């Protein structure tokens, strides 16, 4: 008997409570450019917190590194939630028997590609 291999998905990475709204995220991608993975206000919030951590390094280097670790973990969790929400939305449409539009699938695939390319670039 062959054992079926289970592969993790973004839904596996997200916390059970993925209640944050992501409706103001960029919905399209032009000319192959990478689109933002988070809403601009949310991304700016993370950048602002990073700037505070970086500025505090001179006075408290150990604390800054600890805060950086926490912030990166939080950002990774938020990204996983974002993709899990998108996946849930698509699956909900399929479960209802609804036809998911090719445009919705195209946008989802572009967002996954953008995220994938960024992960590989690091």
Backbone bond lengths (Angstrom), bond angles and torsions (degrees), N, CA, C in turn:
res aa  C-N    CA-C-N  psi(-1)  N-CA   C-N-CA  omega(-1)  CA-C   N-CA-C  phi
1 X - - - 1.433 - - 1.529 109.65 -
2 X 1.295 117.47 125.49 1.465 121.71 -179.57 1.523 109.98 -80.69
3 X 1.307 114.74 138.35 1.457 120.32 176.99 1.519 107.97 -89.07
4 X 1.324 115.10 125.94 1.467 119.36 179.80 1.517 110.20 -75.70
5 X 1.314 115.53 127.42 1.469 121.12 179.90 1.522 108.77 -80.88
6 X 1.320 115.48 129.09 1.457 118.72 175.48 1.508 108.62 -102.96
7 X 1.305 115.14 132.12 1.454 120.69 -179.29 1.517 108.66 -108.04
8 X 1.320 117.47 140.27 1.463 119.40 -179.47 1.526 110.91 -68.83
9 X 1.317 114.81 150.14 1.456 121.46 174.19 1.517 107.99 -122.29
10 X 1.308 116.23 174.05 1.460 118.71 177.09 1.521 110.95 -62.95
11 X 1.317 117.40 -27.53 1.465 120.06 177.32 1.526 110.81 -63.97
12 X 1.337 116.88 -32.99 1.459 120.81 177.94 1.521 112.19 -68.34
13 X 1.325 116.44 -27.49 1.458 121.09 -176.60 1.518 112.91 -85.28
14 X 1.317 116.86 -22.48 1.461 120.73 -174.54 1.520 111.01 -80.88
15 X 1.312 114.89 150.14 1.457 120.51 175.06 1.522 108.96 -68.11
16 X 1.331 118.71 154.46 1.454 120.65 179.58 1.525 113.48 -56.76
17 X 1.324 118.08 -32.17 1.453 121.25 -179.63 1.515 109.11 -96.86
18 X 1.309 116.16 93.00 1.461 121.14 178.38 1.515 107.94 -105.56
19 X 1.328 116.42 60.93 1.456 120.66 -170.22 1.515 114.75 -92.58
20 X 1.328 118.79 -6.30 1.457 118.94 -178.54 1.516 110.15 -70.82
21 X 1.326 116.51 140.79 1.446 122.63 -178.30 1.517 110.18 -84.01
22 X 1.312 116.06 138.19 1.459 120.53 179.51 1.523 110.67 -124.31
23 X 1.335 117.26 28.08 1.457 120.41 -173.35 1.505 113.69 -69.19
24 X 1.333 119.56 -19.94 1.461 119.27 -178.63 1.526 112.66 -94.22
25 X 1.330 116.89 16.81 1.454 119.75 177.58 1.512 109.64 -74.42
26 X 1.309 115.37 155.34 1.466 119.23 177.08 1.515 108.76 -62.38
27 X 1.324 116.63 135.36 1.454 119.91 -174.49 1.518 113.11 -105.30
28 X 1.296 117.91 -4.26 1.457 117.41 -179.51 1.512 110.50 -139.90
29 X 1.315 113.83 166.09 1.453 120.97 -178.20 1.524 106.61 -136.80
30 X 1.326 117.41 126.38 1.451 121.23 -177.91 1.511 110.37 -111.50
31 X 1.324 115.83 144.07 1.462 123.45 173.67 1.527 113.05 53.39
32 X 1.324 118.52 29.36 1.457 121.24 176.83 1.519 114.27 74.64
33 X 1.330 118.09 5.87 1.466 120.39 179.64 1.524 109.75 -69.12
34 X 1.314 116.23 146.15 1.455 120.14 178.51 1.520 109.60 -74.52
35 X 1.305 116.30 129.82 1.455 120.58 179.37 1.521 109.92 -92.96
36 X 1.322 117.59 159.88 1.458 120.11 178.45 1.530 110.91 -62.37
37 X 1.309 116.27 142.99 1.455 120.59 179.36 1.524 111.92 -86.81
38 X 1.313 116.77 -18.50 1.461 122.29 178.38 1.523 108.97 -127.39
39 X 1.310 115.56 162.36 1.452 119.89 173.80 1.530 108.38 -57.95
40 X 1.328 117.07 147.38 1.466 119.94 -174.93 1.525 112.09 -58.57
41 X 1.324 118.03 -39.39 1.472 119.80 -179.81 1.527 111.07 -66.26
42 X 1.309 115.99 -37.38 1.464 119.41 179.16 1.530 110.36 -69.70
43 X 1.322 117.19 -41.67 1.457 120.99 177.05 1.513 111.73 -61.81
44 X 1.320 116.17 -42.01 1.469 119.98 178.25 1.525 111.16 -64.60
45 X 1.315 117.37 -35.21 1.464 120.88 176.24 1.522 111.58 -61.53
46 X 1.331 115.98 -44.89 1.465 120.15 177.34 1.526 110.73 -64.77
47 X 1.335 117.33 -40.85 1.474 120.04 179.12 1.533 111.06 -64.33
48 X 1.324 116.88 -40.65 1.466 120.42 178.18 1.517 111.74 -62.01
49 X 1.322 115.90 -42.83 1.461 119.51 178.25 1.529 110.62 -64.99
50 X 1.348 116.66 -38.51 1.466 119.48 177.51 1.525 110.60 -62.40
51 X 1.314 116.79 -42.65 1.469 120.98 -179.83 1.531 110.17 -60.30
52 X 1.326 117.57 -42.28 1.472 121.05 178.01 1.525 110.82 -61.91
53 X 1.320 116.63 -43.22 1.465 120.86 179.33 1.520 110.24 -62.68
54 X 1.311 116.23 -46.01 1.461 120.61 -178.60 1.522 111.55 -64.30
55 X 1.316 116.76 -39.24 1.465 120.31 179.40 1.530 111.52 -67.05
56 X 1.330 116.46 -32.79 1.456 120.35 -179.31 1.515 114.43 -77.91
57 X 1.323 117.41 -6.35 1.464 120.77 -176.32 1.527 112.63 -60.13
58 X 1.315 117.37 -38.87 1.471 120.97 -176.91 1.529 110.71 -59.62
59 X 1.314 117.13 -43.16 1.467 121.06 -177.16 1.531 113.17 -85.63
60 X 1.332 117.38 -29.14 1.469 120.12 -176.32 1.530 109.97 -146.42
61 X 1.333 116.53 74.97 1.471 118.97 -175.30 1.531 114.44 -61.12
62 X 1.307 117.52 -43.43 1.471 120.22 -178.59 1.528 110.69 -64.04
63 X 1.301 116.90 -44.21 1.466 121.29 178.76 1.534 110.70 -64.37
64 X 1.327 117.05 -38.06 1.466 120.72 179.00 1.523 111.19 -63.52
65 X 1.319 116.80 -42.30 1.465 119.78 179.26 1.528 110.12 -65.78
66 X 1.307 117.38 -40.32 1.462 120.94 177.26 1.530 110.77 -62.45
67 X 1.332 116.34 -44.20 1.463 120.37 178.37 1.522 111.28 -65.13
68 X 1.325 117.23 -37.31 1.465 121.20 178.00 1.528 110.12 -63.03
69 X 1.322 116.24 -42.63 1.458 120.26 178.21 1.527 110.69 -60.21
70 X 1.309 116.87 -45.15 1.466 121.36 179.51 1.526 111.53 -64.21
71 X 1.316 116.67 -40.94 1.463 120.55 -179.21 1.531 111.04 -66.38
72 X 1.323 117.05 -43.00 1.466 120.42 178.95 1.531 109.98 -64.08
73 X 1.321 117.58 -42.14 1.468 120.75 177.49 1.531 110.57 -61.66
74 X 1.321 116.78 -41.75 1.464 121.14 178.63 1.529 110.90 -63.80
75 X 1.323 116.45 -42.51 1.463 120.75 179.06 1.527 110.80 -64.12
76 X 1.316 117.48 -42.99 1.468 120.30 178.52 1.527 110.73 -62.05
77 X 1.314 116.58 -41.20 1.464 121.11 178.32 1.527 110.30 -63.73
78 X 1.311 116.71 -42.20 1.468 120.69 179.99 1.523 111.47 -64.67
79 X 1.327 116.86 -40.66 1.461 120.18 177.56 1.533 110.56 -63.34
80 X 1.324 116.42 -42.79 1.464 120.13 178.15 1.530 110.17 -61.92
81 X 1.326 117.47 -40.50 1.463 120.94 177.62 1.525 111.19 -62.26
82 X 1.322 116.17 -42.94 1.463 121.34 -179.46 1.521 110.54 -58.26
83 X 1.324 116.72 -47.79 1.454 119.74 -178.91 1.525 111.83 -71.17
84 X 1.316 117.71 -34.22 1.462 120.58 177.27 1.529 110.46 -65.58
85 X 1.327 117.87 -39.31 1.464 121.03 177.59 1.519 111.15 -62.97
86 X 1.318 115.76 -42.70 1.460 119.90 178.77 1.519 110.08 -62.11
87 X 1.304 115.76 -44.42 1.461 120.80 179.59 1.525 110.62 -62.74
88 X 1.327 117.46 -43.00 1.459 120.77 178.78 1.521 111.62 -61.27
89 X 1.319 116.15 -40.48 1.459 120.04 178.78 1.513 112.03 -62.03
90 X 1.321 116.55 -43.77 1.462 120.22 178.27 1.528 110.79 -66.11
91 X 1.332 116.32 -43.36 1.459 119.73 -179.69 1.521 111.37 -65.08
92 X 1.332 117.53 -36.15 1.466 120.66 178.55 1.526 110.47 -62.25
93 X 1.316 117.11 -39.67 1.455 120.33 177.49 1.522 110.86 -65.96
94 X 1.332 117.47 -41.62 1.458 120.42 179.42 1.525 110.50 -65.51
95 X 1.349 116.89 -41.24 1.460 121.04 -178.34 1.523 112.12 -63.67
96 X 1.319 117.24 -31.61 1.471 121.54 178.46 1.523 110.78 -79.46
97 X 1.303 116.65 -3.48 1.447 120.12 -177.44 1.511 112.44 83.00
98 X 1.318 117.14 5.58 1.462 120.91 179.93 1.516 109.80 -72.41
99 X 1.294 114.51 146.87 1.460 119.00 172.45 1.515 107.58 -82.95
100 X 1.306 116.05 122.77 1.452 120.58 176.05 1.522 106.12 -80.88
101 X 1.305 115.51 131.96 1.463 118.35 -176.86 1.525 110.61 -67.50
102 X 1.294 114.54 149.30 1.455 120.35 176.34 1.520 110.30 -59.88
103 X 1.325 116.76 -34.57 1.471 120.18 178.83 1.528 111.01 -63.59
104 X 1.343 117.74 -43.91 1.469 120.51 177.60 1.525 110.54 -61.30
105 X 1.324 116.46 -41.48 1.460 120.21 178.79 1.521 111.08 -67.62
106 X 1.326 117.01 -38.00 1.471 121.04 178.47 1.523 110.44 -61.95
107 X 1.323 116.28 -45.15 1.467 120.64 179.85 1.527 110.20 -64.09
108 X 1.326 116.95 -42.51 1.466 120.13 178.84 1.527 110.49 -61.93
109 X 1.317 116.79 -44.57 1.460 119.75 -179.85 1.524 111.44 -64.90
110 X 1.315 117.76 -37.86 1.462 120.85 177.79 1.527 110.71 -63.79
111 X 1.328 117.41 -40.76 1.458 120.20 179.26 1.521 110.72 -65.56
112 X 1.330 116.73 -41.91 1.464 119.70 176.38 1.531 110.39 -62.71
113 X 1.328 117.57 -42.73 1.462 120.80 179.07 1.527 110.58 -61.21
114 X 1.322 116.77 -43.53 1.455 120.99 179.66 1.529 110.39 -60.11
115 X 1.312 115.99 -46.89 1.460 120.88 179.58 1.525 110.41 -63.78
116 X 1.325 116.93 -44.90 1.451 122.32 179.93 1.523 111.42 -59.54
117 X 1.330 117.39 -46.45 1.454 121.48 179.97 1.522 111.53 -63.54
118 X 1.315 117.39 -38.09 1.461 120.44 178.25 1.511 111.37 -67.16
119 X 1.319 117.25 -38.85 1.463 119.99 177.46 1.528 110.90 -63.96
120 X 1.299 117.49 -41.04 1.461 121.13 -179.82 1.532 111.91 -70.35
121 X 1.324 117.16 -27.16 1.466 120.91 -177.79 1.522 111.88 -76.52
122 X 1.305 118.43 -12.88 1.462 120.34 -176.98 1.500 112.24 -85.79
